[in-house]
Amino acid sequence: MKHIDELTRQDIVSAGGRPASGMMNINGRKLYVETYGNIERPAIAFLHGGPGTSCVEQREMASLLGERYFVVSFDQFGVFRSEAPQEGERFGMREHIDQLEGLRKTLGLRSWSLLGHSYGGMLVCYYTYHYPRSIDVAIYENPSWCFYDDVKYLAQMYIDLYFKEHFDAEGLAAAQYILNKNYSGHEAEAMWDILKAQSYVKDKRITMYMHSIEPRAYFDLFEDCFREFEMNEEDKKKMDQKELAHLNALNSAGEINENHRPKIAAIQNPSLLIVGQYDPVCPEPEREFFRRSAPNGEVIVLPNSAHHPRLEDKEMYRNAVFAFMKQHVG
């Protein structure tokens, strides 16, 4: 991939469909952006989850989708290689989608489709609700639509898949606390509650998000990136601190703590929910809600995956996106 320090639309055009990457100035802030495929094709913006993981984990799928479409993948503002908010600067989901809209305009795109994983799926919902004319189709991959309910799903998963085998009284208590808590009026506490419960799960946490691949396959994506960008251990620590600051900014702004499910019924754009059969974040109640509520929605369940189907069910995932895009966009 050709990396350009100051990436512009002209650089992407000049790449002629070859992958390109670099920092783009969007609304006065710098985002690390990767593009795949020809810019003249229908576009897909690929939104990573976390909040705060990075587009590293979707690079292979972005390249595969770039065989037919123009794919824009990036580290969200405040994450990994992108610029971080200034101290005290408000940066929530509203600023995030406004920045995303700025990216669309900077790229000179009349409209695009959004594909979002986990927290990225929440952003797809929020953006499509506020900018419906900028969207062709909305594609959700194991999305989060209500964070304070999601933490309950995750807490139950930690109990079922970890604490029953690796008893830890404090960890079990932290997970049970989440299940028993009424978050009404205290939604902002959900993020810190789940981070506390996760701290007891330790290195087994990512295992529970996988079904048909080993966690090493996930971690290697980041190790390869660290080597590519020549990051040392100190750089990695700074990235972790950056992620925590990103979480704090989103939590303080507040939109991440809203229940975004009601927006689903108001979105008229064609919408696809791609979900892994064993995903804990978007279990059957969330899938059934989407089936009932999305006016132009479809659901595809991938049988061999959990939270990361683009890594575990690559061919089925790619084919599902291609088929949906062809039907509604071309």
C-alpha positions in Angstrom: 0.0 0.0 0.0 1.3 3.4 -1.0 1.4 5.7 2.1 1.3 9.4 1.6 1.8 11.8 4.5 -0.8 14.3 3.4 -3.3 12.2 1.4 -5.6 14.2 -1.0 -8.4 13.2 -3.3 -6.0 13.8 -6.2 -3.6 11.3 -4.7 -6.4 8.7 -4.6 -7.4 9.4 -8.2 -3.8 9.1 -9.3 -3.5 5.8 -7.5 -5.9 4.4 -10.2 -7.6 2.0 -7.9 -4.5 0.8 -6.1 -4.6 1.0 -2.3 -3.5 4.3 -0.8 -3.2 5.6 2.7 -2.2 8.7 4.7 -3.4 11.5 6.8 -6.3 13.6 5.5 -7.4 17.0 6.8 -11.1 16.8 7.6 -12.9 19.7 9.3 -9.6 21.0 10.7 -8.5 17.6 12.1 -6.3 14.9 10.8 -7.6 11.4 10.1 -5.6 8.3 9.1 -7.4 7.0 5.9 -6.9 4.0 3.7 -8.7 3.6 0.3 -9.2 0.5 -1.9 -10.6 0.4 -5.4 -11.4 3.0 -8.0 -12.9 6.2 -6.7 -15.3 6.3 -9.7 -17.1 3.2 -8.4 -19.9 3.3 -5.8 -18.3 4.0 -2.4 -18.4 2.2 1.0 -17.2 3.8 4.2 -16.0 1.0 6.5 -16.4 2.0 10.2 -14.4 0.0 12.9 -15.7 -0.8 16.3 -14.4 -0.6 19.8 -14.9 2.1 20.5 -11.3 2.7 19.7 -9.9 -0.4 18.0 -8.7 0.9 14.5 -9.3 0.0 10.9 -6.3 -2.4 11.2 -8.8 -5.2 11.9 -10.8 -4.7 8.7 -7.9 -4.2 6.2 -8.2 -7.6 4.5 -12.0 -7.3 4.0 -11.7 -3.7 2.8 -9.3 -4.9 0.1 -11.7 -7.7 -0.9 -14.6 -5.3 -1.1 -12.4 -2.9 -3.1 -12.4 -5.4 -5.9 -15.9 -4.1 -6.9 -16.3 -0.9 -4.9 -14.4 2.2 -3.7 -13.8 1.5 0.0 -12.8 4.1 2.5 -11.4 2.7 5.8 -10.0 4.9 8.5 -9.0 5.2 12.2 -11.7 7.2 13.8 -10.8 10.5 15.3 -8.9 10.0 18.6 -7.9 6.4 17.7 -4.5 4.9 16.9 -3.0 6.8 14.0 -5.6 9.6 13.7 -5.3 12.9 15.6 -6.6 13.0 19.2 -9.0 15.6 20.6 -7.5 18.4 22.5 -7.8 18.3 26.3 -11.3 19.5 27.2 -12.5 19.4 23.6 -16.0 17.9 23.2 -16.0 15.0 20.8 -19.0 12.7 20.8 -21.0 10.9 18.2 -22.5 14.1 16.8 -19.0 15.5 16.1 -18.0 12.1 14.8 -20.7 11.9 12.1 -20.2 15.6 11.1 -16.6 14.7 10.6 -17.6 11.6 8.6 -19.8 13.8 6.4 -16.8 16.1 6.0 -14.8 13.1 4.8 -17.5 12.3 2.2 -17.4 15.9 0.9 -13.6 16.0 0.8 -13.5 12.9 -1.3 -16.0 14.4 -3.7 -18.6 11.7 -3.3 -22.3 12.5 -4.0 -23.3 9.7 -1.6 -21.9 6.5 -0.2 -22.9 3.3 1.7 -21.9 2.8 5.3 -20.7 -0.5 6.7 -20.1 -0.5 10.5 -18.8 -3.1 12.9 -20.0 -3.1 16.6 -19.7 0.5 17.8 -19.3 1.4 14.1 -22.8 0.0 13.6 -24.1 2.5 16.1 -22.4 5.2 14.1 -24.0 3.9 10.9 -27.4 4.2 12.5 -26.7 7.7 13.9 -25.2 9.0 10.7 -28.0 7.5 8.5 -30.6 9.0 10.7 -29.1 12.5 10.5 -27.8 12.4 6.9 -30.2 10.1 5.0 -29.5 11.8 1.7 -25.8 11.1 2.0 -26.5 7.3 2.3 -27.2 4.7 -0.4 -27.4 1.7 2.0 -26.7 1.0 5.6 -24.9 -2.2 6.5 -24.6 -3.2 10.2 -22.1 -5.9 11.3 -22.9 -7.1 14.8 -23.9 -3.6 15.8 -24.4 -2.0 19.1 -27.6 0.1 19.3 -28.0 0.4 23.0 -24.7 0.3 25.0 -26.2 -0.1 28.4 -28.0 -3.2 27.3 -25.0 -4.5 25.5 -22.9 -4.5 28.7 -25.5 -6.8 30.2 -25.1 -9.2 27.3 -21.3 -9.1 27.7 -21.5 -9.5 31.5 -23.6 -12.7 31.0 -21.1 -13.9 28.5 -18.2 -13.4 30.9 -20.1 -15.5 33.5 -21.0 -18.3 31.2 -17.8 -18.6 29.3 -15.2 -17.6 31.9 -16.2 -17.3 35.5 -17.9 -20.7 35.6 -14.5 -22.3 34.7 -12.1 -19.7 36.2 -13.7 -18.7 39.4 -12.8 -15.2 40.6 -15.1 -13.9 43.3 -14.3 -10.2 42.5 -14.7 -10.7 38.8 -18.0 -12.6 39.2 -19.3 -9.9 41.5 -18.4 -7.2 39.0 -20.3 -9.0 36.2 -23.3 -9.7 38.5 -23.3 -6.1 39.5 -23.9 -5.1 35.8 -26.7 -7.7 35.4 -28.5 -6.4 38.5 -28.0 -2.7 37.9 -30.8 -0.4 36.6 -28.9 2.0 34.3 -31.8 4.4 33.8 -30.3 7.8 34.6 -26.9 6.3 35.0 -26.1 5.2 31.5 -22.7 6.8 31.5 -21.6 4.4 34.2 -22.1 1.3 31.9 -18.8 1.8 30.1 -16.7 1.9 33.2 -18.6 -1.0 34.8 -17.9 -3.3 31.8 -14.2 -2.2 31.7 -13.9 -3.2 35.3 -15.5 -6.6 34.6 -13.2 -7.1 31.6 -10.1 -6.5 33.7 -10.8 -9.8 35.6 -11.3 -11.7 32.3 -7.8 -10.6 31.2 -6.4 -12.3 28.1 -9.4 -14.6 27.6 -11.7 -11.7 26.7 -10.9 -11.7 23.0 -11.3 -15.5 22.9 -14.9 -15.1 23.8 -15.5 -12.9 20.7 -14.2 -15.6 18.4 -15.8 -18.9 17.2 -13.8 -20.5 14.3 -10.4 -18.7 14.5 -7.7 -18.5 17.1 -7.2 -15.1 18.9 -3.7 -15.1 17.6 -5.0 -14.4 14.1 -6.6 -11.2 15.5 -3.7 -10.0 17.5 -1.3 -10.6 14.5 -3.1 -8.0 12.5 -2.0 -5.4 15.0 1.5 -6.8 15.4 1.9 -6.5 11.6 0.8 -2.9 11.8 3.1 -2.1 14.6 6.0 -3.4 12.5 4.8 -1.6 9.4 4.8 1.8 11.3 7.9 0.9 13.4 6.1 1.3 16.7 7.9 0.3 19.9 6.5 -0.7 23.3 6.3 3.0 24.3 4.3 3.8 21.2 1.9 1.0 22.1 1.4 2.4 25.6 0.6 5.8 24.1 -1.9 4.2 21.8 -3.6 2.5 24.8 -3.8 5.9 26.6 -5.2 7.4 23.5 -7.9 4.8 23.3 -8.9 5.4 26.9 -9.0 9.2 26.3 -11.2 8.5 23.2 -13.6 6.4 25.4 -13.7 9.1 28.0 -14.5 11.8 25.4 -17.4 9.7 23.9 -18.7 8.9 27.3 -18.6 12.5 28.5 -20.4 13.8 25.4 -23.2 11.3 26.0 -24.7 10.2 22.7 -23.0 6.8 23.0 -25.1 6.2 26.1 -28.5 6.8 24.3 -30.8 4.0 23.1 -30.5 4.3 19.3 -32.9 1.5 18.5 -35.9 3.9 17.8 -33.9 5.4 15.0 -34.0 2.1 13.1 -37.8 2.5 12.4 -37.2 6.0 11.0 -34.5 5.0 8.6 -35.9 4.4 5.1 -32.6 3.6 3.4 -32.1 -0.1 2.5 -30.5 -1.7 5.5 -28.7 -5.0 6.0 -27.8 -6.7 9.3 -24.9 -9.1 9.1 -24.6 -11.0 12.3 -22.4 -13.9 13.5 -24.5 -16.8 14.9 -22.5 -16.7 18.2 -22.1 -13.0 18.6 -22.8 -11.7 22.2 -23.2 -8.1 21.3 -26.1 -8.6 18.8 -27.9 -11.7 20.1 -31.3 -12.9 19.0 -33.4 -10.2 20.8 -31.5 -7.5 18.8 -31.9 -9.4 15.6 -35.6 -9.8 16.0 -36.0 -6.2 16.9 -34.3 -5.3 13.6 -36.5 -7.7 11.6 -39.7 -6.1 13.1 -38.5 -2.5 13.0 -36.4 -1.8 9.9 -38.7 -0.6 7.1 -36.3 -1.9 4.3 -34.2 -4.3 6.3 -32.7 -7.7 5.8 -30.9 -10.0 8.2 -28.1 -12.5 7.3 -26.8 -14.8 10.0 -23.3 -16.2 9.3 -23.1 -19.7 10.9 -19.3 -20.0 11.6 -18.6 -16.8 13.4 -19.1 -14.7 16.6 -18.2 -11.0 16.8 -15.8 -10.8 13.9 -17.5 -12.4 10.9 -15.3 -10.5 8.4 -12.4 -12.6 9.8 -14.2 -15.9 10.4 -16.7 -16.1 7.6 -14.8 -14.1 4.9 -16.4 -15.5 1.8 -19.9 -15.5 3.0 -19.5 -12.0 4.4 -18.0 -10.6 1.2 -20.7 -12.2 -0.9 -23.5 -10.9 1.4 -22.2 -7.3 1.0 -21.7 -7.7 -2.8 -25.2 -9.1 -3.3 -26.9 -6.4 -1.2 -24.9 -3.6 -2.8 -25.6 -4.9 -6.3 -29.3 -5.1 -5.6 -29.6 -1.6 -4.2 -26.6 0.4 -5.6 -25.3 -1.4 -8.6 
